[in-house]
Amino acid sequence: MPMQATTTAPLFAAELTPHRSLTPRGLRIVIALVVALAALPGLIFFSLGAWPVVGFMGLDVIAIAFALHTAMRGEKRRQQLTLWSDRLELVATDIKGTVAKSQFNPKTVRLVIDRDFNERTTALKLRTSKGETEIGAFLTQDDKSSLAKAFGTALRKARG
């Protein structure tokens, strides 16, 4: 008699991603505005014979574009947190797109919440006997607090 796989819904599932207010289209618009705003004084300086200034303004535009592109690379970063009654799975993707999977026993893992002097959540960690793993490092304080409440409740449910 063949065994049938049982599928159970997770007690908790969340995909954690950093907040990005600038879309790729918005990035192109911002860079175009920087180019346009640098071109006007650049043309004035060029017409006055101060042509080296144009090169430095071009370097400014390149530096701003590079900084914005570097900041946008962070949007590849994400963590998937899934909790079942018998296991906790953390799938982390870094900026380069490298995926790392970790599994924990929900009965032995502890959710550690670090707070500042104003009692705002500053860090969330999964602690086991082997060490700690930070979750949601890129989240805002409010998002970390919300995640701590929801995940903490689900983790207590998995233990009971």
Secondary structure as UniProt FT lines:
FT   STRAND          12..16
FT   HELIX           24..47
FT   TURN            48..49
FT   HELIX           52..72
FT   HELIX           73..76
FT   STRAND          78..83
FT   STRAND          88..93
FT   TURN            95..96
FT   STRAND          99..104
FT   TURN            106..108
FT   STRAND          110..115
FT   TURN            117..118
FT   STRAND          121..128
FT   TURN            129..130
FT   STRAND          131..135
FT   TURN            137..138
FT   HELIX           141..159
//
